[in-house]
Amino acid sequence: MSDIRVRGFAGGIDSPNPFWLASAPPTNCGEQIMRAFDAGWGGAVWKTIGEPVTNVSSRYSATDWNGLRIMGFNNIELISDRSIQDNLREMAEVKKRYPYHAVIASLMVASNPEAWHEIVARAEDAGADGLELNFGCPHGMSERGMGSAVGQVPEYTEMITAWVKEKARTPVLVKLTPNITDIRTVARAARRGGADGLSAINTINSITGIDLDTFVPRPDVDGKSSHGGYCGPAVKPIALNLVQQVAADPESVLPLSGIGGIETWRDAAEFILLGCGTVQVCTAVMHYGYRIVEDMAEGLESWMRTKGFGKIDDFRGLSLDRITDWKNLNLNYKIVAHIDEAKCIGCDLCHVACWDGAHQCIHLDRVTGPVNGPIELHSTPSQNEARTRSSIAVTPVTRKERAAASSPRGQYMTPIERIPRVDETECVGCNLCSLVCPVEQCITMVRVDAGLPAETWDERTHGAATATQPHRS
Amino acid sequence: MSIATLPDDPQLRERFSELKPPLTPQAATIESNRCLYCFDAPCTSACPTHIDVPGFIKRIASGNLRGSALRILDANILGGSCSRVCPVDVLCEGACVMHKQGRHPIRIAQLQRHAIDAFQAVNGDVPIAPARSRNLRVACIGAGPASLACAAEVCRQGAHASIIERRPLPGGLNTYGVAEYKLRAIESLHEIEMIRRMGVEFRFGAGIESAEDLRELEGEFDFIFLGIGLGAMQQLNVPGEEAEGVMNALELIAGYKTGRIRELAGTVVVIGAGNTAIDAANAARRLGAETVYLLYRRGESDIPAFDFEYEHSKVEGVQFLWRRQPTAIRMDPNGVLLLDTVQVREIDKTLLPIPDSKFTIACHLVVPAIGQSPITDLMRDYCKIEVRDGMIVTDRANGRTTNGRYFAGGDCANGGREVVDAVADGKRSALAMLRIAEAAYV
């Protein structure tokens, strides 16, 4: 068995696994968090504690995609609407009953040292294993000078982190907002302020959509809406990029708790490959409940075992050196699309995608039987379509007609004229066709030998400078 | 003036409850999103009317239901009834590429119905060119799917079309001949009402019986489209066929659909194993017959009915008597109908009776369902139209007969296929007439 335990994260936080609940509605109270721990979660970041707020109704909206619910999720809910006292009393209770799980207090108070000193002391007295400073909340609280209003200004971030560090005895994580041009400026500030770790990312400013009958954006609060924080599967690619930026920046890098659209162990593994020591989940739990953690833990352990990773640190950050600036990519690496005729189902999406969206090099010009002259007819998609639309089709009504209609033609399950052909001399290896192909492993990108040594843009444009550097091969 | 309709009969509705209930809006959205949106899609190619299937399905997914319906109706004005009666297993859904991935094909028919139902629920109208904007008058004989499609296309493009029908209701087999659990007669009439609103003129109770009638039409119209279907159902050619208690399948189906037959009892024997025979046998069951036999002279693997129809009839409780032929229909002294049958075997494509295999079935109703006879001679003799093997000879690409003023489509020209084939024929004829008229005025 591989060991998925977390030990000494950010200078001292342990948890049975790297799966933590993010500070959000699933961690609103002690009762919820205890049920979550029973379900298998390794840690929980308490719904942000501060002076209680009044929330609005409604609070959430979502982006559905192709009939699937909640590709992206949006909220305009504020921090906890429960008293600090209630939250901390329950926190103490949770810690007493679950001493080996990580309980992190997410905090947000007014921007003065006294308020921060007081809340830090109270949270730690309640037994918090660590503190997460909510400098990321992009809605509501930011209008009151808190949340992302702090996280968008490096000076404020550094200052408040430093105030907290004056008092804190437990590790301090700063939660970063993505709603900023360069997340590294704030990450560096947090580090300068003494943060022990970073949580990234908080939600992204969003308007998820507008009701086309009422013209009110969602969520509708009595005829008006407000921008909210976007999260869920849709934001994962953005989160991965921001995590990588922080992890790859020597002045930013700190132990990272990855957040943003994590729903499965696969997502979690990707964040860890970019350097995260723990991951935090909210939307997926709001969608499916605490039970999703079972597969996350099993799946991660099982994958680690297959790959020979004994513990999380064995693969943490492994992908970081695989990300480089564009100028360092090999310009002479050449791949071309290859269509597996036996797998092709004849949807011809690659043909139209290549013609309309790429480089016009996937053709419907395969023919059966002998050919006189060139076969590169290069009909456009509309010419191909017009040909079939003007053909005469009839219902096969007799048994004989039905048998003829359903019998396979040729060696492939798809008629040869519907299996597209890649013109490899024109193919630029863009991947588009393999991305639109609905059949797994039908279109693969195959490396071809360009007959040239590897060369990057940087090398090409600074030829003299690179002459002394060893050539990659 | 609206087209006459039929009263809603709750008993009929209950007994012939829909085989495939409509999709809920959300189910339709989910299903529509499964569609891969194939380019030059095989489903579209397989459809005789080449409905832009991915096009209308993506419009459902986006919530553009009116656009979806218009996309369907643009290709096939009877898209509503086709969504209910088409043998989609051998057409669009059979061609769906999902099969090749081992996945369930997109439920194209159900989605098509979803779009058209929404359109008809608000009495949607198909946009048409201004009436009389083209100087062309077309008469369509018969008010079945072929003529409806022809007339609708002619009117849509701004010319005039009249449909001449001897029966009191339009629709042909769509109204009188389709199993009610697939397409209710009143739904067929509702669909035709939409076609009437496009400007098609209907003349009911007007049969074309003589050369004189045809001459009159020729005087009034530029082109005549023959959508006359097939002739009467074929006779069994056994003694006693005229007995009371013998009723052919189309009579039985039309009878229950128009409310003339509301109840059956006892034993019913249907002779034949085509799709119409199956419809009649299922109907007999649903009308209350305790025992329904389907008698077929060949074996199970030879039946002309579609596989899904055969499977369905088993579910309805129809029993099958294979390799058996009727030899006589008699009445016993107590007034019980007797059907004499004999076992046959096929030797060199000939069916030979097996000695001592006679078996008599006492029954209440015998329903011959062995196909329709070829069409009348009137057309051939008067119009100088070539008729071969009981079918009017046409150019499939444009429906033209050997007489330049006559076009033909549907069963009378294709020998008896599906509604969708008739629609395709009718539309191709209409387009050809419009092209000819256009050329004449240039």
Boltz contact constraints between the chains, C-beta under 6 A:
constraints:
  - contact:
      token1: [A, 66]
      token2: [B, 33]
      max_distance: 6.0
  - contact:
      token1: [A, 67]
      token2: [B, 29]
      max_distance: 6.0
  - contact:
      token1: [A, 67]
      token2: [B, 30]
      max_distance: 6.0
  - contact:
      token1: [A, 67]
      token2: [B, 33]
      max_distance: 6.0
  - contact:
      token1: [A, 345]
      token2: [B, 97]
      max_distance: 6.0
  - contact:
      token1: [A, 345]
      token2: [B, 100]
      max_distance: 6.0
  - contact:
      token1: [A, 345]
      token2: [B, 101]
      max_distance: 6.0
  - contact:
      token1: [A, 346]
      token2: [B, 97]
      max_distance: 6.0
  - contact:
      token1: [A, 347]
      token2: [B, 36]
      max_distance: 6.0
  - contact:
      token1: [A, 347]
      token2: [B, 38]
      max_distance: 6.0
  - contact:
      token1: [A, 347]
      token2: [B, 97]
      max_distance: 6.0
  - contact:
      token1: [A, 348]
      token2: [B, 39]
      max_distance: 6.0
  - contact:
      token1: [A, 348]
      token2: [B, 40]
      max_distance: 6.0
  - contact:
      token1: [A, 349]
      token2: [B, 39]
      max_distance: 6.0
  - contact:
      token1: [A, 351]
      token2: [B, 39]
      max_distance: 6.0
  - contact:
      token1: [A, 352]
      token2: [B, 39]
      max_distance: 6.0
  - contact:
      token1: [A, 384]
      token2: [B, 40]
      max_distance: 6.0
  - contact:
      token1: [A, 385]
      token2: [B, 40]
      max_distance: 6.0
  - contact:
      token1: [A, 388]
      token2: [B, 40]
      max_distance: 6.0
  - contact:
      token1: [A, 388]
      token2: [B, 45]
      max_distance: 6.0
  - contact:
      token1: [A, 389]
      token2: [B, 50]
      max_distance: 6.0
  - contact:
      token1: [A, 392]
      token2: [B, 396]
      max_distance: 6.0
  - contact:
      token1: [A, 393]
      token2: [B, 48]
      max_distance: 6.0
  - contact:
      token1: [A, 394]
      token2: [B, 48]
      max_distance: 6.0
  - contact:
      token1: [A, 394]
      token2: [B, 421]
      max_distance: 6.0
  - contact:
      token1: [A, 395]
      token2: [B, 417]
      max_distance: 6.0
  - contact:
      token1: [A, 395]
      token2: [B, 418]
      max_distance: 6.0
  - contact:
      token1: [A, 395]
      token2: [B, 421]
      max_distance: 6.0
  - contact:
      token1: [A, 396]
      token2: [B, 90]
      max_distance: 6.0
  - contact:
      token1: [A, 397]
      token2: [B, 417]
      max_distance: 6.0
  - contact:
      token1: [A, 402]
      token2: [B, 90]
      max_distance: 6.0
  - contact:
      token1: [A, 413]
      token2: [B, 100]
      max_distance: 6.0
  - contact:
      token1: [A, 438]
      token2: [B, 36]
      max_distance: 6.0
